[in-house]
């Protein structure tokens, strides 16, 4: 038999790295895996001792927050160059969120026109919206829902009240669909920001204090309790302290469906160390906290982190150039840095970096969003969405990135690995220099049957 493609290298399999191994692809699927001599194929690539891993599933991106639905093109082009073969995109699109089947259809059409990688979708519910729109979105394939306890925009990113939150949880309680939350208490944050402004504090050092851990944890606990009352899956989409993950774990230990997610920038940056250099370039919400990096790695190794994501934001750098930190946009680009940054940081922590990287960036998000076993692992029958990760150090330079943003808080940071190649359905999509596939070759990915609590 002659396969379509054979890739040799150190395959990072579900049970760990396997040197001098190969995988074979036919019709976009992994159809054989072996060690030693490889079979014949129409195309082949020898990665040597470098790693071959499943394509990354980035569980949190914001492709359409600035440029609207066409923003999918730039975001997914960057994803492919970063070894990310599937993004899970948030619903807060510009100018209107994904809260109806009509808007779902519009976004799916945009994916078919613009996407370089596969795209799964969150849906949302707007203030005052009835629960009758939830089931049609689930039938339409959304993988999760997200709401916010803090209002950044009354039309695009609104606050959902407690009674409606409970209604949404109740509507989802008989399903496996998670309800995610942006977890900040609005009253605490607005009061602290007003106090900081009154005192003339306007730099990055004031950002974390103005949105204190208490605001994040209070919103988290409130959300978890409402989810527990309804018997639904409550998911915190970004926790910034070890205490937050332990709070989630307490609900899990009590028998409730609760999970917490971590974003890679919380594992890299510290405002006391990096704030003077980066300023608003490291502004995200909830904020990056001082002195939390090692504690957050402890939560990963303890198994309390569901998965790690980029929280990629499509805001241009001009959005950061404001006199006050409180007026600067929140969010950072992250699709080309997620994989090398996480791997490098795991290595610095002394962990088995290839294994923990595949667990946190591939397998766990694929299981969480119902994309397993087709995605998230090198295994027979899985989609041939693959990344070759070279043991080649690099200094990140966002001017060479493949999106339209060309800025990053990671500029000048040293990574111990480089994305060498990305394959989508067995076709070479990125060759280490250029994105080769075309817009529209990425597909809309509907939620399948896997779930976190099966």
C-alpha positions in Angstrom: 0.0 0.0 0.0 1.2 3.5 -0.8 0.1 6.2 1.6 -0.6 9.8 0.8 1.9 11.0 3.4 4.5 9.7 5.9 6.1 11.8 8.6 9.1 10.5 10.6 10.3 11.9 13.9 9.8 11.7 17.6 6.1 11.2 17.7 4.4 12.5 20.9 1.8 9.8 21.4 -0.8 9.6 24.2 1.6 7.5 26.3 4.6 9.8 25.7 7.3 10.5 23.1 8.4 7.7 20.7 11.7 8.2 19.0 12.5 6.9 15.5 8.8 6.6 14.7 6.5 7.3 11.8 2.9 7.9 11.0 1.1 7.5 7.7 -1.8 9.4 6.3 -4.5 8.5 3.9 -7.5 10.6 2.9 -6.7 13.1 5.7 -6.7 10.5 8.5 -3.9 8.9 10.4 -4.0 5.3 9.2 -0.8 3.7 10.4 1.8 4.3 13.2 5.1 2.5 13.5 8.7 2.4 14.6 11.8 2.0 12.4 11.5 1.7 8.6 8.6 3.7 7.1 6.3 2.6 4.3 6.1 4.1 0.9 4.1 7.3 0.4 3.5 9.9 -2.3 4.9 12.6 0.0 7.2 12.3 3.1 9.0 14.4 5.6 11.7 13.4 8.0 11.8 15.5 11.1 14.8 13.6 12.5 14.8 13.9 16.3 12.3 16.7 16.3 8.8 16.3 17.7 5.7 15.5 15.8 2.6 16.5 17.8 -1.1 16.7 17.2 -2.2 20.1 15.9 -2.9 22.5 18.8 -6.5 23.1 19.8 -6.6 26.7 21.1 -9.6 26.8 23.4 -10.0 30.6 23.5 -9.6 33.1 20.7 -11.2 36.4 19.7 -10.9 36.4 15.9 -13.7 38.9 15.2 -13.5 41.4 18.1 -12.0 44.1 15.9 -12.3 43.5 12.2 -15.6 41.6 12.3 -16.1 38.2 10.7 -13.4 38.8 8.0 -11.0 38.9 10.9 -11.1 35.1 10.8 -8.7 35.2 7.8 -5.8 36.9 9.6 -6.4 35.1 12.9 -6.4 31.6 11.3 -3.4 32.4 9.1 -1.5 33.2 12.3 -2.8 30.0 13.9 -1.5 27.8 11.2 1.9 29.4 11.4 1.8 28.7 15.2 1.1 25.0 14.9 -2.6 25.6 15.8 -4.9 23.6 13.6 -8.2 24.3 15.4 -9.3 27.5 17.2 -12.3 27.8 19.5 -13.6 31.3 18.9 -15.5 33.4 21.4 -18.9 34.8 20.5 -18.2 38.6 21.1 -17.9 39.6 17.5 -17.9 43.1 16.1 -20.4 44.6 15.8 -22.8 41.9 17.3 -22.3 38.7 19.3 -23.2 35.2 18.2 -26.5 34.7 20.0 -28.9 33.4 17.3 -28.9 30.8 14.6 -28.9 33.6 12.0 -25.6 34.9 13.4 -24.2 31.4 13.6 -25.0 30.9 9.9 -23.2 34.1 9.1 -20.1 33.1 11.0 -20.0 29.6 9.5 -20.2 31.2 6.1 -17.3 33.5 7.0 -15.3 30.4 8.2 -15.9 28.7 4.8 -14.7 31.9 3.0 -11.8 32.9 5.2 -10.4 30.2 7.5 -6.9 28.7 7.1 -7.5 26.4 10.1 -10.5 24.6 11.6 -12.8 26.7 13.7 -15.2 25.7 16.5 -17.5 28.2 18.1 -18.8 29.5 21.4 -22.3 31.0 21.4 -23.7 33.5 23.9 -27.0 34.8 25.3 -27.7 38.5 25.5 -29.4 40.4 28.3 -33.2 39.8 28.2 -32.9 37.1 25.6 -35.1 34.1 26.0 -33.8 30.5 26.5 -35.6 29.3 23.3 -32.5 30.3 21.3 -30.1 28.0 23.2 -31.2 24.6 21.8 -31.0 25.7 18.1 -27.4 26.9 18.7 -26.5 23.5 20.2 -28.1 21.7 17.3 -26.1 24.1 15.1 -22.9 22.7 16.6 -21.6 25.3 19.1 -19.2 23.7 21.5 -19.9 26.0 24.5 -21.6 29.2 25.7 -20.0 32.2 27.3 -21.3 35.1 29.3 -19.7 37.9 31.4 -20.3 39.2 34.9 -18.6 42.5 33.8 -19.9 44.8 31.1 -17.2 46.0 28.7 -19.8 47.0 26.1 -23.6 47.0 26.4 -24.1 45.7 22.9 -21.0 43.5 22.2 -19.8 42.4 25.6 -22.6 42.9 28.2 -23.1 41.9 31.8 -25.6 39.1 32.4 -27.6 39.4 35.6 -27.7 36.6 38.2 -31.3 35.6 37.5 -30.6 35.2 33.8 -27.4 33.4 34.5 -29.3 30.8 36.6 -31.9 30.5 33.7 -29.0 29.7 31.3 -27.5 27.2 33.6 -30.9 25.5 34.0 -31.4 25.4 30.2 -28.0 23.7 29.9 -28.3 21.4 32.9 -29.4 18.3 30.9 -26.7 18.8 28.3 -22.9 18.4 28.3 -22.4 21.9 27.1 -20.3 24.1 29.3 -21.2 27.7 30.2 -18.1 29.8 30.5 -17.7 33.1 32.2 -15.6 36.2 32.2 -15.2 36.4 35.9 -14.9 39.9 37.4 -17.3 41.5 39.9 -18.4 44.8 38.2 -19.1 46.8 41.4 -15.7 46.1 42.9 -13.8 46.8 39.7 -15.5 50.0 38.9 -15.1 51.3 42.4 -11.4 50.4 42.5 -10.8 52.0 39.0 -12.5 55.2 40.2 -10.3 55.3 43.3 -7.1 54.7 41.3 -8.0 57.5 38.9 -8.8 59.9 41.8 -5.3 59.2 43.1 -3.6 59.8 39.8 -2.5 56.2 39.2 -2.6 55.4 35.5 0.3 52.9 34.8 0.4 49.2 34.4 1.3 48.8 38.0 -2.2 50.0 38.9 -4.0 47.6 36.7 -4.0 44.5 38.9 -4.8 46.4 42.0 -7.8 48.1 40.3 -9.2 44.6 39.3 -8.1 42.8 42.5 -8.2 39.0 43.1 -11.2 39.5 45.4 -13.3 40.8 42.4 -12.2 37.7 40.3 -12.8 35.2 43.1 -16.1 36.7 44.2 -17.5 36.4 40.6 -16.0 32.9 40.3 -17.6 31.7 43.5 -21.0 33.3 42.6 -20.9 31.6 39.2 -19.9 28.2 40.5 -22.7 28.2 43.1 -25.3 29.1 40.4 -24.0 26.3 38.2 -24.1 23.9 41.1 -27.7 24.9 42.0 -28.7 24.1 38.4 -26.6 21.0 38.1 -24.8 22.4 34.9 -21.2 22.6 33.8 -19.7 25.9 35.1 -16.4 26.8 33.4 -14.1 29.7 34.4 -12.4 30.8 31.2 -9.4 32.5 32.8 -8.2 32.2 36.4 -5.1 34.2 37.5 -4.4 32.8 40.9 -3.9 29.3 42.5 -6.7 30.1 44.9 -9.1 30.3 41.9 -8.3 26.8 40.7 -8.6 25.5 44.3 -12.0 27.0 44.6 -13.1 25.3 41.4 -11.7 22.0 42.7 -13.7 22.3 45.9 -16.9 22.3 43.8 -15.6 19.4 41.8 -14.9 17.5 45.0 -18.5 18.1 46.1 -19.7 16.4 43.0 -20.5 19.4 40.8 -19.4 19.9 37.2 -16.8 22.7 37.5 -13.6 23.5 35.5 -11.1 26.3 35.2 -8.9 27.4 32.4 -5.5 29.1 32.3 -4.0 31.4 29.6 -0.3 31.2 28.7 0.5 34.9 29.4 -0.2 34.3 33.1 2.6 31.7 33.0 5.1 34.1 31.5 4.7 37.7 32.7 4.8 39.5 36.0 3.8 43.1 36.2 6.5 43.9 38.8 9.2 42.5 36.5 7.8 43.1 33.0 5.5 46.1 33.6 8.1 48.9 33.2 9.1 47.5 29.8 5.7 46.4 28.4 3.2 48.8 30.0 -0.2 48.4 28.3 1.2 45.7 25.9 0.7 43.3 28.8 -2.8 44.5 29.8 -5.4 41.7 29.8 -8.5 41.1 31.9 -8.5 39.6 34.4 -5.0 41.1 35.0 -1.7 39.3 35.1 -0.9 39.2 38.8 2.5 39.7 40.5 4.2 36.6 42.0 1.8 34.0 40.6 3.8 32.1 37.9 5.2 29.3 40.1 1.9 28.8 41.9 0.0 28.5 38.6 2.4 25.9 37.4 1.7 24.1 40.6 -1.9 24.0 39.7 -1.1 22.5 36.3 1.0 19.7 37.8 -1.7 19.1 40.5 -4.2 18.5 37.7 -6.5 21.3 38.6 -6.1 23.2 35.3 -8.5 22.0 32.6 -6.3 23.2 29.7 -4.2 26.2 28.7 -5.2 28.6 25.9 -4.0 31.8 24.2 -6.9 34.2 24.8 -5.7 35.7 21.5 -7.2 39.1 20.9 -7.3 40.7 17.4 -6.9 44.3 18.7 -4.2 46.4 16.8 -1.4 48.0 18.7 -2.9 51.5 18.4 -5.5 50.3 20.9 -2.7 50.3 23.5 -1.4 53.9 23.0 -3.4 55.8 25.6 -2.3 58.2 28.3 -4.0 56.0 31.0 -3.8 52.2 31.5 -7.6 52.3 32.1 -8.3 53.5 28.6 -6.0 51.0 26.9 -7.6 48.0 25.2 -7.3 44.7 27.1 -5.9 41.6 25.3 -2.8 40.5 23.4 -2.1 38.5 20.2 -1.0 34.9 21.0 -1.6 32.3 18.3 2.0 32.1 17.0 3.5 32.2 20.5 1.1 29.9 22.4 2.9 26.6 21.5 6.6 27.7 21.8 5.9 29.9 24.9 4.1 27.1 26.8 6.7 24.5 25.8 9.6 26.7 26.8 8.0 27.6 30.2 7.3 24.0 30.9 10.9 23.1 30.2 12.1 25.9 32.5 9.9 24.4 35.2 11.7 21.1 34.8 8.7 19.3 33.4 8.4 16.7 30.6 7.7 19.5 28.2 6.6 17.5 25.1 4.1 15.4 27.1 2.6 18.3 29.2 2.4 20.5 26.1 0.4 17.9 24.2 -1.8 17.3 27.3 -2.6 20.9 27.9 -2.7 22.3 24.4 -4.0 19.4 22.4 -5.7 16.5 24.2 -7.4 18.3 27.0 -9.1 21.1 25.0 -10.1 18.5 22.3 -11.9 16.4 25.0 -13.4 19.5 26.6 -15.0 20.9 23.5 -16.3 17.6 22.1 -13.6 17.3 19.4 -12.0 14.1 20.7 -10.9 11.5 19.4 -10.8 13.0 15.9 -8.5 15.8 17.2 -6.1 16.2 20.1 -3.9 13.0 19.7 -1.7 11.1 17.3 -3.8 7.9 17.1 -5.2 5.6 14.5 -8.3 7.2 12.8 -7.6 10.7 14.1 -7.6 13.7 11.7 -4.1 14.3 10.3 -3.9 17.8 11.8 -0.2 17.7 12.8 2.6 20.0 13.9 6.3 19.5 13.6 8.1 21.2 16.5 11.8 21.6 16.0 14.3 21.7 18.9 15.6 25.0 17.4 15.8 28.0 19.7 14.4 31.3 18.4 13.9 34.9 19.5 10.4 36.0 18.9 10.0 38.8 16.4 6.3 39.8 15.8 7.2 41.9 12.8 7.5 38.5 11.0 4.2 37.2 12.3 1.6 36.0 9.8 -1.4 38.0 11.1 -2.1 41.7 10.4 -1.3 42.8 14.0 2.5 42.5 14.1 3.0 43.2 17.8 3.4 41.0 20.8 4.3 41.2 24.5 6.6 38.2 23.7 8.9 40.3 21.4 12.5 39.6 22.2 11.7 36.6 24.4 13.7 33.4 23.9 11.8 30.2 23.0 13.6 26.8 23.0 11.5 25.4 20.1 10.2 26.6 16.7 7.2 25.5 14.7 8.7 23.9 11.6 5.7 22.6 9.8 1.9 22.4 10.1 -0.4 19.9 8.3 -4.1 20.3 8.0 -5.9 17.1 7.1 -2.6 15.7 5.9 -1.9 18.6 3.6 1.1 20.9 4.2 -0.3 24.2 5.3 2.8 25.9 6.7 6.4 25.1 5.7 8.3 27.0 8.5 8.4 30.2 6.5 5.1 30.7 4.6 1.5 29.8 5.1 0.7 27.6 2.0 -2.9 26.7 2.3 -5.7 28.9 1.1 -8.5 30.8 3.0 -11.5 28.5 3.2 -9.5 25.3 3.6 -10.2 25.4 7.3 -13.6 23.9 8.2 -16.3 24.7 10.7 -16.0 22.1 13.4 -19.2 21.1 15.2 -19.2 19.6 18.7 -19.1 15.9 18.7 -19.7 13.4 21.5 -16.8 13.7 23.9 -17.1 15.7 27.1 -15.2 16.5 30.2 -17.2 14.5 32.7 -17.8 11.3 30.7 
